[in-house]
């Protein structure tokens, strides 16, 4: 099971990937960036849900 710290590590890794990949708005990089952004949003949503569940 993925814990909260792992979610934060994934978010950080996705941020790093976005910074390393060229800012191309077309082609394969654009598709990957959209996928990473969607994954990052899902990670943040899961992290927030867990924090609310813990009463933090």
mmCIF file of the N, C-alpha and C atoms, coordinates in Angstrom:
data_MODEL
# 
_entry.id   MODEL 
# 
loop_
_atom_site.group_PDB 
_atom_site.id 
_atom_site.type_symbol 
_atom_site.label_atom_id 
_atom_site.label_alt_id 
_atom_site.label_comp_id 
_atom_site.label_asym_id 
_atom_site.label_entity_id 
_atom_site.label_seq_id 
_atom_site.pdbx_PDB_ins_code 
_atom_site.Cartn_x 
_atom_site.Cartn_y 
_atom_site.Cartn_z 
_atom_site.occupancy 
_atom_site.B_iso_or_equiv 
_atom_site.pdbx_formal_charge 
_atom_site.auth_seq_id 
_atom_site.auth_comp_id 
_atom_site.auth_asym_id 
_atom_site.auth_atom_id 
_atom_site.pdbx_PDB_model_num 
ATOM 1   N N  . UNK A 1 1  ? 0.838  -1.179 0.000   1.00 0.00 ? 1  UNK A N  1 
ATOM 2   C CA . UNK A 1 1  ? 0.000  0.000  0.000   1.00 0.00 ? 1  UNK A CA 1 
ATOM 3   C C  . UNK A 1 1  ? 0.884  1.245  0.000   1.00 0.00 ? 1  UNK A C  1 
ATOM 4   N N  . UNK A 1 2  ? 0.449  2.249  -0.691  1.00 0.00 ? 2  UNK A N  1 
ATOM 5   C CA . UNK A 1 2  ? 1.203  3.495  -0.795  1.00 0.00 ? 2  UNK A CA 1 
ATOM 6   C C  . UNK A 1 2  ? 0.827  4.399  0.372   1.00 0.00 ? 2  UNK A C  1 
ATOM 7   N N  . UNK A 1 3  ? 1.838  4.873  1.108   1.00 0.00 ? 3  UNK A N  1 
ATOM 8   C CA . UNK A 1 3  ? 1.555  5.774  2.222   1.00 0.00 ? 3  UNK A CA 1 
ATOM 9   C C  . UNK A 1 3  ? 1.716  7.227  1.777   1.00 0.00 ? 3  UNK A C  1 
ATOM 10  N N  . UNK A 1 4  ? 1.404  8.153  2.684   1.00 0.00 ? 4  UNK A N  1 
ATOM 11  C CA . UNK A 1 4  ? 1.411  9.579  2.354   1.00 0.00 ? 4  UNK A CA 1 
ATOM 12  C C  . UNK A 1 4  ? 2.789  10.061 1.908   1.00 0.00 ? 4  UNK A C  1 
ATOM 13  N N  . UNK A 1 5  ? 3.844  9.582  2.555   1.00 0.00 ? 5  UNK A N  1 
ATOM 14  C CA . UNK A 1 5  ? 5.185  10.037 2.162   1.00 0.00 ? 5  UNK A CA 1 
ATOM 15  C C  . UNK A 1 5  ? 5.537  9.570  0.750   1.00 0.00 ? 5  UNK A C  1 
ATOM 16  N N  . UNK A 1 6  ? 5.074  8.390  0.373   1.00 0.00 ? 6  UNK A N  1 
ATOM 17  C CA . UNK A 1 6  ? 5.323  7.906  -0.990  1.00 0.00 ? 6  UNK A CA 1 
ATOM 18  C C  . UNK A 1 6  ? 4.573  8.760  -2.010  1.00 0.00 ? 6  UNK A C  1 
ATOM 19  N N  . UNK A 1 7  ? 3.361  9.190  -1.666  1.00 0.00 ? 7  UNK A N  1 
ATOM 20  C CA . UNK A 1 7  ? 2.612  10.075 -2.559  1.00 0.00 ? 7  UNK A CA 1 
ATOM 21  C C  . UNK A 1 7  ? 3.374  11.380 -2.772  1.00 0.00 ? 7  UNK A C  1 
ATOM 22  N N  . UNK A 1 8  ? 3.924  11.937 -1.704  1.00 0.00 ? 8  UNK A N  1 
ATOM 23  C CA . UNK A 1 8  ? 4.695  13.175 -1.830  1.00 0.00 ? 8  UNK A CA 1 
ATOM 24  C C  . UNK A 1 8  ? 5.950  12.966 -2.670  1.00 0.00 ? 8  UNK A C  1 
ATOM 25  N N  . UNK A 1 9  ? 6.596  11.825 -2.540  1.00 0.00 ? 9  UNK A N  1 
ATOM 26  C CA . UNK A 1 9  ? 7.771  11.518 -3.364  1.00 0.00 ? 9  UNK A CA 1 
ATOM 27  C C  . UNK A 1 9  ? 7.382  11.403 -4.838  1.00 0.00 ? 9  UNK A C  1 
ATOM 28  N N  . UNK A 1 10 ? 6.243  10.791 -5.115  1.00 0.00 ? 10 UNK A N  1 
ATOM 29  C CA . UNK A 1 10 ? 5.790  10.678 -6.511  1.00 0.00 ? 10 UNK A CA 1 
ATOM 30  C C  . UNK A 1 10 ? 5.487  12.052 -7.092  1.00 0.00 ? 10 UNK A C  1 
ATOM 31  N N  . UNK A 1 11 ? 4.842  12.904 -6.318  1.00 0.00 ? 11 UNK A N  1 
ATOM 32  C CA . UNK A 1 11 ? 4.536  14.258 -6.782  1.00 0.00 ? 11 UNK A CA 1 
ATOM 33  C C  . UNK A 1 11 ? 5.827  15.007 -7.088  1.00 0.00 ? 11 UNK A C  1 
ATOM 34  N N  . UNK A 1 12 ? 6.798  14.896 -6.201  1.00 0.00 ? 12 UNK A N  1 
ATOM 35  C CA . UNK A 1 12 ? 8.087  15.549 -6.408  1.00 0.00 ? 12 UNK A CA 1 
ATOM 36  C C  . UNK A 1 12 ? 8.783  15.025 -7.664  1.00 0.00 ? 12 UNK A C  1 
ATOM 37  N N  . UNK A 1 13 ? 8.752  13.717 -7.854  1.00 0.00 ? 13 UNK A N  1 
ATOM 38  C CA . UNK A 1 13 ? 9.376  13.120 -9.039  1.00 0.00 ? 13 UNK A CA 1 
ATOM 39  C C  . UNK A 1 13 ? 8.690  13.598 -10.312 1.00 0.00 ? 13 UNK A C  1 
ATOM 40  N N  . UNK A 1 14 ? 7.369  13.693 -10.291 1.00 0.00 ? 14 UNK A N  1 
ATOM 41  C CA . UNK A 1 14 ? 6.640  14.172 -11.466 1.00 0.00 ? 14 UNK A CA 1 
ATOM 42  C C  . UNK A 1 14 ? 6.976  15.630 -11.749 1.00 0.00 ? 14 UNK A C  1 
ATOM 43  N N  . UNK A 1 15 ? 7.113  16.453 -10.712 1.00 0.00 ? 15 UNK A N  1 
ATOM 44  C CA . UNK A 1 15 ? 7.537  17.844 -10.901 1.00 0.00 ? 15 UNK A CA 1 
ATOM 45  C C  . UNK A 1 15 ? 8.902  17.904 -11.571 1.00 0.00 ? 15 UNK A C  1 
ATOM 46  N N  . UNK A 1 16 ? 9.818  17.061 -11.119 1.00 0.00 ? 16 UNK A N  1 
ATOM 47  C CA . UNK A 1 16 ? 11.161 17.026 -11.688 1.00 0.00 ? 16 UNK A CA 1 
ATOM 48  C C  . UNK A 1 16 ? 11.123 16.618 -13.154 1.00 0.00 ? 16 UNK A C  1 
ATOM 49  N N  . UNK A 1 17 ? 10.345 15.597 -13.475 1.00 0.00 ? 17 UNK A N  1 
ATOM 50  C CA . UNK A 1 17 ? 10.225 15.168 -14.870 1.00 0.00 ? 17 UNK A CA 1 
ATOM 51  C C  . UNK A 1 17 ? 9.709  16.293 -15.752 1.00 0.00 ? 17 UNK A C  1 
ATOM 52  N N  . UNK A 1 18 ? 8.699  17.011 -15.266 1.00 0.00 ? 18 UNK A N  1 
ATOM 53  C CA . UNK A 1 18 ? 8.135  18.109 -16.047 1.00 0.00 ? 18 UNK A CA 1 
ATOM 54  C C  . UNK A 1 18 ? 9.174  19.187 -16.324 1.00 0.00 ? 18 UNK A C  1 
ATOM 55  N N  . UNK A 1 19 ? 10.070 19.422 -15.377 1.00 0.00 ? 19 UNK A N  1 
ATOM 56  C CA . UNK A 1 19 ? 11.103 20.443 -15.552 1.00 0.00 ? 19 UNK A CA 1 
ATOM 57  C C  . UNK A 1 19 ? 12.206 19.982 -16.501 1.00 0.00 ? 19 UNK A C  1 
ATOM 58  N N  . UNK A 1 20 ? 12.471 18.684 -16.538 1.00 0.00 ? 20 UNK A N  1 
ATOM 59  C CA . UNK A 1 20 ? 13.560 18.162 -17.361 1.00 0.00 ? 20 UNK A CA 1 
ATOM 60  C C  . UNK A 1 20 ? 13.188 18.011 -18.831 1.00 0.00 ? 20 UNK A C  1 
ATOM 61  N N  . UNK A 1 21 ? 11.910 17.781 -19.097 1.00 0.00 ? 21 UNK A N  1 
ATOM 62  C CA . UNK A 1 21 ? 11.455 17.542 -20.468 1.00 0.00 ? 21 UNK A CA 1 
ATOM 63  C C  . UNK A 1 21 ? 11.234 18.883 -21.162 1.00 0.00 ? 21 UNK A C  1 
ATOM 64  N N  . UNK A 1 22 ? 11.612 18.984 -22.427 1.00 0.00 ? 22 UNK A N  1 
ATOM 65  C CA . UNK A 1 22 ? 11.436 20.237 -23.165 1.00 0.00 ? 22 UNK A CA 1 
ATOM 66  C C  . UNK A 1 22 ? 9.996  20.739 -23.100 1.00 0.00 ? 22 UNK A C  1 
ATOM 67  N N  . UNK A 1 23 ? 9.837  22.057 -23.169 1.00 0.00 ? 23 UNK A N  1 
ATOM 68  C CA . UNK A 1 23 ? 8.528  22.691 -23.080 1.00 0.00 ? 23 UNK A CA 1 
ATOM 69  C C  . UNK A 1 23 ? 7.712  22.593 -24.349 1.00 0.00 ? 23 UNK A C  1 
ATOM 70  N N  . UNK A 1 24 ? 7.932  21.579 -25.135 1.00 0.00 ? 24 UNK A N  1 
ATOM 71  C CA . UNK A 1 24 ? 7.238  21.359 -26.400 1.00 0.00 ? 24 UNK A CA 1 
ATOM 72  C C  . UNK A 1 24 ? 5.749  21.122 -26.159 1.00 0.00 ? 24 UNK A C  1 
ATOM 73  N N  . UNK A 1 25 ? 4.884  21.900 -26.828 1.00 0.00 ? 25 UNK A N  1 
ATOM 74  C CA . UNK A 1 25 ? 3.436  21.736 -26.676 1.00 0.00 ? 25 UNK A CA 1 
ATOM 75  C C  . UNK A 1 25 ? 2.855  20.731 -27.655 1.00 0.00 ? 25 UNK A C  1 
ATOM 76  N N  . UNK A 1 26 ? 3.677  20.115 -28.445 1.00 0.00 ? 26 UNK A N  1 
ATOM 77  C CA . UNK A 1 26 ? 3.195  19.138 -29.426 1.00 0.00 ? 26 UNK A CA 1 
ATOM 78  C C  . UNK A 1 26 ? 4.069  17.892 -29.353 1.00 0.00 ? 26 UNK A C  1 
ATOM 79  N N  . UNK A 1 27 ? 3.551  16.831 -29.910 1.00 0.00 ? 27 UNK A N  1 
ATOM 80  C CA . UNK A 1 27 ? 4.333  15.608 -29.987 1.00 0.00 ? 27 UNK A CA 1 
ATOM 81  C C  . UNK A 1 27 ? 4.258  14.754 -28.741 1.00 0.00 ? 27 UNK A C  1 
ATOM 82  N N  . UNK A 1 28 ? 5.177  13.795 -28.678 1.00 0.00 ? 28 UNK A N  1 
ATOM 83  C CA . UNK A 1 28 ? 5.150  12.809 -27.599 1.00 0.00 ? 28 UNK A CA 1 
ATOM 84  C C  . UNK A 1 28 ? 5.398  13.420 -26.225 1.00 0.00 ? 28 UNK A C  1 
ATOM 85  N N  . UNK A 1 29 ? 6.209  14.468 -26.146 1.00 0.00 ? 29 UNK A N  1 
ATOM 86  C CA . UNK A 1 29 ? 6.474  15.092 -24.853 1.00 0.00 ? 29 UNK A CA 1 
ATOM 87  C C  . UNK A 1 29 ? 5.217  15.729 -24.281 1.00 0.00 ? 29 UNK A C  1 
ATOM 88  N N  . UNK A 1 30 ? 4.421  16.345 -25.133 1.00 0.00 ? 30 UNK A N  1 
ATOM 89  C CA . UNK A 1 30 ? 3.176  16.966 -24.678 1.00 0.00 ? 30 UNK A CA 1 
ATOM 90  C C  . UNK A 1 30 ? 2.228  15.922 -24.112 1.00 0.00 ? 30 UNK A C  1 
ATOM 91  N N  . UNK A 1 31 ? 2.156  14.773 -24.753 1.00 0.00 ? 31 UNK A N  1 
ATOM 92  C CA . UNK A 1 31 ? 1.297  13.689 -24.267 1.00 0.00 ? 31 UNK A CA 1 
ATOM 93  C C  . UNK A 1 31 ? 1.780  13.223 -22.904 1.00 0.00 ? 31 UNK A C  1 
ATOM 94  N N  . UNK A 1 32 ? 3.071  13.020 -22.769 1.00 0.00 ? 32 UNK A N  1 
ATOM 95  C CA . UNK A 1 32 ? 3.638  12.577 -21.489 1.00 0.00 ? 32 UNK A CA 1 
ATOM 96  C C  . UNK A 1 32 ? 3.382  13.609 -20.393 1.00 0.00 ? 32 UNK A C  1 
ATOM 97  N N  . UNK A 1 33 ? 3.580  14.887 -20.719 1.00 0.00 ? 33 UNK A N  1 
ATOM 98  C CA . UNK A 1 33 ? 3.361  15.925 -19.719 1.00 0.00 ? 33 UNK A CA 1 
ATOM 99  C C  . UNK A 1 33 ? 1.911  15.945 -19.253 1.00 0.00 ? 33 UNK A C  1 
ATOM 100 N N  . UNK A 1 34 ? 0.970  15.744 -20.160 1.00 0.00 ? 34 UNK A N  1 
ATOM 101 C CA . UNK A 1 34 ? -0.447 15.694 -19.769 1.00 0.00 ? 34 UNK A CA 1 
ATOM 102 C C  . UNK A 1 34 ? -0.709 14.484 -18.881 1.00 0.00 ? 34 UNK A C  1 
ATOM 103 N N  . UNK A 1 35 ? -0.106 13.358 -19.217 1.00 0.00 ? 35 UNK A N  1 
ATOM 104 C CA . UNK A 1 35 ? -0.259 12.157 -18.384 1.00 0.00 ? 35 UNK A CA 1 
ATOM 105 C C  . UNK A 1 35 ? 0.321  12.391 -16.991 1.00 0.00 ? 35 UNK A C  1 
ATOM 106 N N  . UNK A 1 36 ? 1.497  13.000 -16.923 1.00 0.00 ? 36 UNK A N  1 
ATOM 107 C CA . UNK A 1 36 ? 2.130  13.257 -15.639 1.00 0.00 ? 36 UNK A CA 1 
ATOM 108 C C  . UNK A 1 36 ? 1.301  14.234 -14.813 1.00 0.00 ? 36 UNK A C  1 
ATOM 109 N N  . UNK A 1 37 ? 0.753  15.253 -15.468 1.00 0.00 ? 37 UNK A N  1 
ATOM 110 C CA . UNK A 1 37 ? -0.070 16.232 -14.755 1.00 0.00 ? 37 UNK A CA 1 
ATOM 111 C C  . UNK A 1 37 ? -1.315 15.564 -14.179 1.00 0.00 ? 37 UNK A C  1 
ATOM 112 N N  . UNK A 1 38 ? -1.941 14.690 -14.943 1.00 0.00 ? 38 UNK A N  1 
ATOM 113 C CA . UNK A 1 38 ? -3.119 13.965 -14.450 1.00 0.00 ? 38 UNK A CA 1 
ATOM 114 C C  . UNK A 1 38 ? -2.743 13.068 -13.269 1.00 0.00 ? 38 UNK A C  1 
ATOM 115 N N  . UNK A 1 39 ? -1.613 12.401 -13.367 1.00 0.00 ? 39 UNK A N  1 
ATOM 116 C CA . UNK A 1 39 ? -1.155 11.541 -12.276 1.00 0.00 ? 39 UNK A CA 1 
ATOM 117 C C  . UNK A 1 39 ? -0.838 12.364 -11.029 1.00 0.00 ? 39 UNK A C  1 
ATOM 118 N N  . UNK A 1 40 ? -0.206 13.520 -11.237 1.00 0.00 ? 40 UNK A N  1 
ATOM 119 C CA . UNK A 1 40 ? 0.127  14.386 -10.109 1.00 0.00 ? 40 UNK A CA 1 
ATOM 120 C C  . UNK A 1 40 ? -1.145 14.883 -9.411  1.00 0.00 ? 40 UNK A C  1 
ATOM 121 N N  . UNK A 1 41 ? -2.157 15.249 -10.182 1.00 0.00 ? 41 UNK A N  1 
ATOM 122 C CA . UNK A 1 41 ? -3.429 15.683 -9.591  1.00 0.00 ? 41 UNK A CA 1 
ATOM 123 C C  . UNK A 1 41 ? -4.071 14.553 -8.798  1.00 0.00 ? 41 UNK A C  1 
ATOM 124 N N  . UNK A 1 42 ? -4.006 13.348 -9.317  1.00 0.00 ? 42 UNK A N  1 
ATOM 125 C CA . UNK A 1 42 ? -4.568 12.194 -8.607  1.00 0.00 ? 42 UNK A CA 1 
ATOM 126 C C  . UNK A 1 42 ? -3.803 11.935 -7.308  1.00 0.00 ? 42 UNK A C  1 
ATOM 127 N N  . UNK A 1 43 ? -2.488 12.069 -7.346  1.00 0.00 ? 43 UNK A N  1 
ATOM 128 C CA . UNK A 1 43 ? -1.675 11.879 -6.137  1.00 0.00 ? 43 UNK A CA 1 
ATOM 129 C C  . UNK A 1 43 ? -2.025 12.929 -5.086  1.00 0.00 ? 43 UNK A C  1 
ATOM 130 N N  . UNK A 1 44 ? -2.167 14.188 -5.521  1.00 0.00 ? 44 UNK A N  1 
ATOM 131 C CA . UNK A 1 44 ? -2.528 15.241 -4.575  1.00 0.00 ? 44 UNK A CA 1 
ATOM 132 C C  . UNK A 1 44 ? -3.903 14.988 -3.975  1.00 0.00 ? 44 UNK A C  1 
ATOM 133 N N  . UNK A 1 45 ? -4.843 14.571 -4.793  1.00 0.00 ? 45 UNK A N  1 
ATOM 134 C CA . UNK A 1 45 ? -6.194 14.292 -4.298  1.00 0.00 ? 45 UNK A CA 1 
ATOM 135 C C  . UNK A 1 45 ? -6.167 13.171 -3.265  1.00 0.00 ? 45 UNK A C  1 
ATOM 136 N N  . UNK A 1 46 ? -5.421 12.131 -3.543  1.00 0.00 ? 46 UNK A N  1 
ATOM 137 C CA . UNK A 1 46 ? -5.305 11.011 -2.603  1.00 0.00 ? 46 UNK A CA 1 
ATOM 138 C C  . UNK A 1 46 ? -4.616 11.458 -1.317  1.00 0.00 ? 46 UNK A C  1 
ATOM 139 N N  . UNK A 1 47 ? -3.572 12.251 -1.446  1.00 0.00 ? 47 UNK A N  1 
ATOM 140 C CA . UNK A 1 47 ? -2.854 12.742 -0.269  1.00 0.00 ? 47 UNK A CA 1 
ATOM 141 C C  . UNK A 1 47 ? -3.778 13.575 0.618   1.00 0.00 ? 47 UNK A C  1 
ATOM 142 N N  . UNK A 1 48 ? -4.514 14.505 0.003   1.00 0.00 ? 48 UNK A N  1 
ATOM 143 C CA . UNK A 1 48 ? -5.437 15.350 0.770   1.00 0.00 ? 48 UNK A CA 1 
ATOM 144 C C  . UNK A 1 48 ? -6.526 14.525 1.437   1.00 0.00 ? 48 UNK A C  1 
ATOM 145 N N  . UNK A 1 49 ? -7.045 13.538 0.738   1.00 0.00 ? 49 UNK A N  1 
ATOM 146 C CA . UNK A 1 49 ? -8.081 12.674 1.308   1.00 0.00 ? 49 UNK A CA 1 
ATOM 147 C C  . UNK A 1 49 ? -7.551 11.932 2.530   1.00 0.00 ? 49 UNK A C  1 
ATOM 148 N N  . UNK A 1 50 ? -6.334 11.466 2.449   1.00 0.00 ? 50 UNK A N  1 
ATOM 149 C CA . UNK A 1 50 ? -5.743 10.748 3.589   1.00 0.00 ? 50 UNK A CA 1 
ATOM 150 C C  . UNK A 1 50 ? -5.500 11.687 4.763   1.00 0.00 ? 50 UNK A C  1 
ATOM 151 N N  . UNK A 1 51 ? -5.052 12.903 4.463   1.00 0.00 ? 51 UNK A N  1 
ATOM 152 C CA . UNK A 1 51 ? -4.810 13.870 5.529   1.00 0.00 ? 51 UNK A CA 1 
ATOM 153 C C  . UNK A 1 51 ? -6.120 14.233 6.227   1.00 0.00 ? 51 UNK A C  1 
ATOM 154 N N  . UNK A 1 52 ? -7.191 14.406 5.468   1.00 0.00 ? 52 UNK A N  1 
ATOM 155 C CA . UNK A 1 52 ? -8.494 14.700 6.070   1.00 0.00 ? 52 UNK A CA 1 
ATOM 156 C C  . UNK A 1 52 ? -8.969 13.528 6.911   1.00 0.00 ? 52 UNK A C  1 
ATOM 157 N N  . UNK A 1 53 ? -8.731 12.327 6.429   1.00 0.00 ? 53 UNK A N  1 
ATOM 158 C CA . UNK A 1 53 ? -9.136 11.130 7.154   1.00 0.00 ? 53 UNK A CA 1 
ATOM 159 C C  . UNK A 1 53 ? -8.406 10.959 8.471   1.00 0.00 ? 53 UNK A C  1 
ATOM 160 N N  . UNK A 1 54 ? -7.203 11.526 8.541   1.00 0.00 ? 54 UNK A N  1 
ATOM 161 C CA . UNK A 1 54 ? -6.409 11.416 9.766   1.00 0.00 ? 54 UNK A CA 1 
ATOM 162 C C  . UNK A 1 54 ? -6.698 12.576 10.715  1.00 0.00 ? 54 UNK A C  1 
ATOM 163 N N  . UNK A 1 55 ? -7.528 13.523 10.266  1.00 0.00 ? 55 UNK A N  1 
ATOM 164 C CA . UNK A 1 55 ? -7.866 14.661 11.112  1.00 0.00 ? 55 UNK A CA 1 
ATOM 165 C C  . UNK A 1 55 ? -6.786 15.707 11.211  1.00 0.00 ? 55 UNK A C  1 
ATOM 166 N N  . UNK A 1 56 ? -5.916 15.750 10.203  1.00 0.00 ? 56 UNK A N  1 
ATOM 167 C CA . UNK A 1 56 ? -4.806 16.713 10.217  1.00 0.00 ? 56 UNK A CA 1 
ATOM 168 C C  . UNK A 1 56 ? -5.233 17.966 9.511   1.00 0.00 ? 56 UNK A C  1 
# 
